[in-house]
């Protein structure tokens, strides 16, 4: 579901995609694998957990996994409850007749953790398991003691590895941003083939300055708060990246809103879906490469076709100015652009628009199109200006001049089309062949059947000049195409200089 059409271009342009682990790389199907107790019998831990889960008013994937393992006792009476939050990373509850308990991420739950326990937590994390710490407290405002560690696994989506590979093969950098333990997220990221997954950092004690410095260095970010997610996205954007982000929870909302393209899962929170530009209705991350391919095909091919249209527009503007300044008549009637507009621009652009094109979009649309259009426009303008100069010394009829000019722009337009099709793909060869065949048919048909309509009479009146001008047009166009890269670089340099001047003045 595309809620903002502009986001298709942003997603197709993205060079960094930030992923949340749960619900994106994994499908959120969790189950408890290990329960490690500290002194208390397992049956007592199971009873406590059943009472704690009985106090939960709303369910998520984690609580469902705990209920499946320990059950749910709703007969308890709640004295006081501290709900879970992304910043706090634990929840706590005081139950009548049972005591006060907290459960959440180790090192966030207010109770001391021994070095031996810390080592166990690290081992679970290296296995890709999420670890919860259960603690008992005298009251919810006091420090508690650890009762048990609960390890939970999250199933990796079957298509996650292929999806990751699809993005990385297109030059897209992937970063995983999660509230879970950094080592756990790194292990999961490594399993699905994310490059540099071993470069991870825990953000729980990082200052804003340290986090900004870490944005480009690391691939996996663990223990990230919602505010830190926003700062990471902002930093990547400031560094010149186009950033897409996926998420499904309320804690992802701020970061989704900050990203260039926000992608939410349909089975995620309502808030995440509301701020997202794109909602994956099947909640499957593997859908994204198809969305990206379609966006890139549309935008890249529109850019390709726009060069043909803007080529003629720039040529017409320059020629109009020259005609006014030199007091020369405009060397065309509108109908004499028929072959150029119908075949070389119109039909060719339609055919080129349906070609598969998965190239990542770079640069701004207008700048890239202008840079590629100007050399083509110059190639069309040079022989026409030469014809106008020759006319001053060797006068010819209006019909002869216009007919020669029509032939020149049609021929030069065809050469420009051939240059635009490079590098030649199978489809572009077919398109160019179709246009060539149609031109071979339409040119003689136009000469003999529509001669009076097109006012095409150059051969009879100025045959020598006609063929000389065509030859010069081909030579000048080929020379310009040979120096095309230098011309484009010169235009880009001038555009960048203009931007720098504007920035300095601002």
C-alpha positions in Angstrom: 0.0 0.0 0.0 1.7 3.2 -1.2 0.5 6.1 0.9 2.8 8.6 -0.7 3.7 8.2 -4.4 6.9 10.3 -4.0 8.2 7.6 -1.7 8.6 5.2 -4.6 11.4 7.5 -6.0 12.9 7.8 -2.5 13.0 4.0 -2.1 14.4 3.5 -5.5 17.1 6.2 -4.7 17.9 4.8 -1.3 21.6 3.8 -0.7 21.1 2.9 3.0 18.2 0.8 4.3 17.9 0.6 8.1 16.2 -2.5 9.4 14.6 -3.4 12.7 15.4 -7.0 13.6 12.1 -8.1 15.1 9.3 -8.2 12.5 11.7 -7.5 9.6 14.6 -9.9 9.5 12.6 -12.2 11.8 8.9 -12.9 11.6 8.1 -12.3 15.3 7.3 -15.9 16.0 9.1 -16.4 19.3 9.4 -19.2 21.7 11.2 -19.8 25.0 14.2 -22.1 24.7 16.0 -21.9 28.1 15.1 -21.0 31.7 18.1 -20.7 33.9 17.2 -20.2 37.6 19.2 -18.8 40.5 18.3 -20.8 43.6 14.6 -20.9 43.1 13.0 -24.2 41.8 11.8 -24.1 38.2 8.2 -24.7 39.3 8.3 -21.6 41.4 9.7 -19.5 38.5 6.9 -20.9 36.3 4.3 -19.9 38.9 5.7 -16.4 39.2 5.8 -15.9 35.4 2.2 -17.2 35.1 1.1 -14.5 37.6 3.1 -11.8 35.9 1.7 -12.6 32.5 -1.8 -12.6 34.0 -1.4 -8.9 34.7 -0.6 -8.0 31.1 -3.4 -6.0 29.4 -2.0 -6.0 25.9 -0.1 -8.8 24.1 2.9 -8.7 21.9 5.2 -11.4 20.4 7.3 -11.6 23.5 4.4 -11.9 26.0 2.8 -14.5 23.8 6.0 -16.6 23.8 6.1 -16.3 27.6 2.4 -17.3 28.0 2.9 -20.3 25.7 5.7 -21.4 28.0 4.5 -20.5 31.5 0.8 -20.0 31.1 -1.3 -17.2 32.4 -3.0 -16.8 35.8 -5.6 -13.9 35.7 -6.8 -14.4 39.2 -4.1 -12.2 40.7 -4.7 -8.7 42.1 -2.4 -5.9 41.0 -1.1 -3.5 43.6 1.1 -1.4 41.3 2.4 -1.8 37.8 5.2 -0.1 35.8 4.5 -0.8 32.1 7.2 -1.7 29.6 8.7 1.2 27.6 11.4 1.2 24.9 13.5 3.6 27.0 13.1 1.7 30.2 13.4 -1.8 28.5 11.7 -3.6 31.4 8.3 -3.8 33.1 7.5 -4.3 36.8 4.5 -5.3 38.8 3.6 -5.7 42.5 1.1 -8.5 43.1 -0.9 -9.0 46.3 0.2 -12.0 48.2 3.1 -12.7 45.9 5.5 -9.8 45.9 7.1 -7.3 43.5 8.8 -8.4 40.3 10.5 -6.9 37.2 11.3 -8.5 33.9 13.2 -7.1 30.9 16.6 -6.7 29.4 19.5 -7.6 31.6 21.5 -4.5 32.8 18.3 -2.5 32.6 16.3 -4.4 35.2 17.2 -2.7 38.6 19.2 -5.6 40.2 22.9 -6.4 40.3 24.2 -8.9 37.7 27.2 -11.1 38.6 30.1 -11.6 36.3 29.1 -15.3 35.9 25.6 -14.3 34.9 27.0 -11.7 32.6 29.0 -14.4 30.9 25.9 -16.6 30.5 24.0 -13.7 29.0 26.8 -13.1 26.5 26.7 -16.8 25.5 23.0 -16.7 24.9 23.5 -13.5 22.8 26.2 -15.1 20.7 23.7 -17.9 19.9 21.3 -15.2 18.6 18.9 -15.6 21.5 17.1 -12.7 23.2 17.6 -12.8 27.0 15.2 -11.6 29.7 16.1 -11.2 33.4 13.4 -11.9 36.1 14.1 -10.2 39.4 12.3 -10.0 42.8 12.1 -6.7 44.7 11.1 -5.8 48.3 9.1 -3.1 46.5 9.1 -1.5 43.1 11.2 1.4 44.2 14.0 -0.8 45.6 16.8 -2.8 44.0 16.0 -6.5 43.5 17.7 -9.8 43.2 18.0 -12.0 40.1 15.7 -15.0 40.0 16.1 -16.4 36.5 17.3 -15.8 32.9 14.8 -16.6 30.2 16.2 -17.1 26.6 13.9 -16.6 23.7 14.5 -17.3 20.0 12.9 -15.5 17.1 12.4 -17.3 13.8 14.3 -15.8 10.8 12.1 -15.2 7.8 12.7 -17.8 5.1 13.2 -15.2 2.4 15.3 -12.8 4.5 18.7 -14.0 3.2 17.7 -13.7 -0.5 16.1 -10.3 0.2 19.3 -9.1 2.0 21.4 -10.3 -0.9 19.2 -8.6 -3.4 19.7 -5.2 -1.7 23.5 -5.7 -1.3 24.0 -6.7 -4.9 22.5 -3.4 -5.9 25.0 -1.4 -3.8 22.6 -0.7 -0.9 24.2 -0.5 2.6 22.1 -2.3 5.2 22.2 -1.3 8.9 20.3 -3.1 11.7 18.9 -0.9 14.4 17.4 -2.7 17.4 16.6 -2.4 21.0 17.9 -5.9 21.7 21.3 -7.0 22.9 23.9 -5.9 20.2 25.6 -9.4 20.1 22.2 -11.1 19.6 21.4 -8.8 16.7 24.8 -9.2 15.2 24.4 -13.0 15.2 21.0 -12.8 13.5 22.4 -10.3 11.0 25.3 -12.6 10.2 22.9 -15.5 9.7 21.1 -13.7 6.9 24.2 -12.5 5.2 24.4 -8.8 6.1 27.9 -7.6 5.3 30.0 -6.4 8.2 27.5 -7.9 10.7 30.4 -8.4 13.1 30.8 -4.6 13.3 28.3 -3.9 16.2 28.0 -1.5 19.0 25.7 -1.2 22.1 24.2 2.2 22.3 23.0 2.1 25.9 25.8 4.4 27.3 26.7 6.4 24.2 26.5 10.1 24.1 24.9 11.8 21.1 28.4 12.8 19.9 29.6 9.2 20.1 26.5 7.9 18.4 27.0 10.4 15.5 30.6 9.2 15.1 29.4 5.6 15.1 26.8 6.0 12.4 29.1 5.3 9.5 31.5 2.9 11.3 29.1 0.2 12.4 26.5 -2.0 10.8 24.6 -3.3 13.8 23.3 -1.0 16.6 21.9 -2.7 19.7 20.1 -1.3 22.8 19.0 1.7 20.8 16.4 4.0 22.2 13.7 5.6 20.0 15.5 9.0 20.3 18.8 7.4 19.2 17.1 5.8 16.2 16.1 9.3 15.1 19.6 10.6 15.6 21.1 7.8 13.5 18.7 8.5 10.7 19.4 12.2 10.8 23.1 11.6 10.8 23.0 9.4 7.8 20.9 11.9 5.9 23.3 14.8 6.8 26.1 12.6 5.5 24.5 12.6 2.1 22.6 9.3 2.2 19.1 8.6 1.1 17.7 6.5 3.9 14.8 4.1 3.9 13.7 2.5 7.2 11.5 -0.5 8.1 9.7 -0.8 11.4 6.6 -2.1 13.0 6.5 -0.8 16.5 5.5 2.4 18.3 9.1 2.8 19.2 10.0 3.0 15.5 7.6 5.8 14.8 9.9 8.8 15.2 12.6 7.3 13.2 10.2 6.2 10.4 9.0 9.8 10.2 12.5 11.1 9.9 13.6 8.7 7.1 13.3 9.5 3.4 11.1 6.5 2.9 9.3 4.8 5.8 8.1 1.3 5.4 5.8 -0.4 8.0 4.4 -3.9 8.3 0.6 -4.3 8.2 0.6 -6.4 11.3 2.6 -3.7 13.2 1.3 -0.9 15.3 -1.3 1.5 14.0 1.0 4.5 14.7 3.8 3.0 12.6 1.3 2.4 9.7 0.0 5.9 9.9 3.4 7.6 9.5 4.8 5.1 7.0 5.0 6.0 3.3 4.7 2.4 2.3 2.8 -0.4 4.1 3.7 -4.0 3.3 0.2 -5.6 3.4 1.6 -9.1 3.7 4.1 -8.0 6.4 6.8 -9.6 4.5 10.1 -7.8 4.0 10.9 -10.0 0.9 8.3 -7.9 -1.0 10.6 -4.8 -0.9 13.0 -5.8 -3.7 10.0 -6.0 -6.2 8.9 -2.6 -5.0 12.4 -1.2 -5.5 12.7 -2.8 -9.0 9.4 -1.3 -10.1 10.3 2.1 -8.8 13.8 2.0 -10.4 12.3 0.9 -13.7 9.8 3.8 -13.8 12.2 6.5 -12.7 15.2 5.4 -14.6 13.2 5.0 -17.8 11.4 8.3 -17.3 14.8 10.0 -17.0 15.9 8.2 -20.2 12.8 9.3 -22.1 13.0 12.8 -20.7 16.4 13.3 -22.4 14.7 12.9 -25.8 11.9 15.4 -25.0 14.2 17.9 -23.3 16.7 17.6 -26.2 14.2 19.1 -28.6 13.0 21.7 -26.0 16.5 23.1 -25.4 17.3 23.0 -29.1 14.1 24.9 -29.8 14.8 27.6 -27.1 18.3 28.2 -28.3 17.3 28.3 -32.0 14.4 30.7 -31.2 16.8 33.1 -29.5 19.3 32.9 -32.3 16.5 33.5 -34.9 15.4 36.6 -33.0 18.9 38.1 -32.5 19.9 37.5 -36.1 16.6 38.6 -37.6 16.4 35.3 -39.4 13.2 33.4 -40.0 12.6 30.3 -37.9 13.8 27.4 -40.2 10.8 25.1 -39.6 7.2 24.7 -39.8 5.8 22.7 -36.9 4.5 19.9 -39.1 8.1 19.3 -40.3 9.0 17.9 -36.9 6.6 14.9 -37.6 9.2 12.2 -38.1 11.4 13.4 -35.2 8.5 13.8 -32.7 6.5 10.7 -33.7 9.2 8.1 -34.2 12.5 9.2 -32.6 11.0 10.9 -29.5 7.4 9.7 -29.1 7.5 6.0 -30.1 11.1 5.4 -28.9 10.4 6.9 -25.5 7.3 4.7 -25.0 9.3 1.5 -26.0 12.3 2.5 -23.8 9.9 3.1 -20.8 9.0 -0.6 -20.5 12.5 -1.9 -20.3 13.5 -3.5 -17.0 16.0 -1.2 -15.3 17.3 -2.0 -11.8 20.1 0.5 -11.6 20.2 2.5 -8.4 19.1 6.1 -8.9 21.7 8.7 -8.3 21.7 12.5 -8.4 18.7 14.8 -8.9 16.3 14.2 -11.7 16.5 17.6 -13.3 20.2 17.9 -13.1 20.9 14.5 -14.6 18.4 15.1 -17.5 19.8 18.5 -18.3 23.3 17.3 -18.3 22.5 14.5 -20.8 20.1 16.6 -22.9 22.4 19.7 -23.6 25.0 17.8 -25.7 22.2 16.3 -27.8 20.6 19.8 -28.3 24.0 21.2 -29.3 24.4 18.4 -31.8 21.1 19.4 -33.4 21.8 23.2 -33.2 25.3 23.3 -34.8 24.3 22.1 -38.3 21.1 24.3 -38.3 23.1 27.4 -37.4 25.6 26.5 -40.1 22.7 26.2 -42.6 21.5 29.7 -41.5 25.0 31.1 -42.1 25.3 29.4 -45.5 21.9 30.9 -46.4 23.2 34.4 -45.9 25.9 33.8 -48.6 23.9 31.4 -50.9 20.3 32.4 -50.8 17.7 29.6 -51.2 14.0 29.4 -51.1 12.2 29.1 -47.8 10.9 25.7 -48.7 14.4 24.4 -49.6 15.9 25.7 -46.4 13.2 24.4 -44.1 13.3 21.0 -45.9 17.1 20.7 -45.4 16.7 21.8 -41.7 13.9 19.1 -41.3 16.2 16.4 -42.7 19.1 17.5 -40.5 17.2 17.4 -37.2 15.6 14.1 -38.0 19.0 12.5 -38.9 20.8 14.0 -35.9 17.9 13.0 -33.6 18.3 9.4 -34.8 22.0 9.5 -34.0 21.3 11.0 -30.6 18.7 8.2 -29.9 21.4 5.6 -30.9 23.9 7.2 -28.4 21.2 7.3 -25.7 20.7 3.5 -26.1 24.3 2.8 -25.1 25.2 0.5 -23.5 23.1 -1.6 -25.8 20.9 -4.2 -24.1 18.8 -6.7 -26.0 15.7 -4.5 -25.6 17.4 -1.3 -26.7 18.7 -3.1 -29.8 15.2 -4.1 -30.6 13.9 -0.6 -30.1 16.6 1.0 -32.2 15.9 -1.6 -35.0 12.2 -0.9 -34.9 12.8 2.8 -35.2 15.3 2.3 -38.0 12.9 0.1 -40.0 10.0 2.6 -39.5 12.2 5.5 -40.6 13.3 3.6 -43.7 9.6 3.1 -44.5 8.3 6.6 -43.4 11.0 8.7 -45.1 10.2 7.7 -48.7 6.4 7.6 -47.9 6.7 11.2 -46.6 8.7 12.3 -49.6 6.4 10.9 -52.2 2.9 11.0 -50.5 3.2 14.0 -48.2 5.7 16.1 -50.1 3.3 19.1 -50.4 2.2 18.8 -46.8 5.7 18.7 -45.4 7.0 21.1 -48.1 9.9 18.8 -48.7 11.7 20.0 -51.9 15.4 20.1 -51.2 16.7 17.6 -53.7 15.2 19.2 -56.7 16.3 22.8 -55.8 19.6 22.3 -53.9 20.7 18.7 -54.2 24.4 19.4 -53.6 23.8 21.5 -50.5 21.3 18.9 -49.2 23.8 16.0 -49.2 26.7 18.2 -48.0 24.6 19.4 -45.1 23.6 15.9 -44.2 27.2 14.7 -44.3 28.4 17.6 -42.2 25.5 17.0 -39.7 26.6 13.4 -39.3 30.3 14.3 -38.8 29.6 17.1 -36.3 27.2 14.9 -34.3 29.6 12.1 -34.1 32.4 14.4 -33.0 30.1 15.9 -30.3 29.1 12.4 -29.1 32.8 11.5 -28.9 33.4 14.4 -26.6 30.1 13.9 -24.8 31.6 12.9 -21.5 33.8 16.0 -21.4 30.8 18.2 -22.2 28.7 16.6 -19.5 31.4 16.9 -16.9 31.8 20.6 -17.9 28.1 21.2 -17.3 28.1 19.3 -14.0 31.1 21.4 -12.9 29.2 24.6 -13.7 26.1 23.4 -11.9 28.2 22.5 -8.8 29.9 25.9 -8.9 26.5 27.6 -9.0 25.4 25.5 -6.0 28.5 26.5 -4.1 28.0 30.2 -4.9 24.4 29.9 -3.7 25.4 28.2 -0.5 28.1 30.8 0.2 25.7 33.7 -0.4 23.2 32.0 1.9 
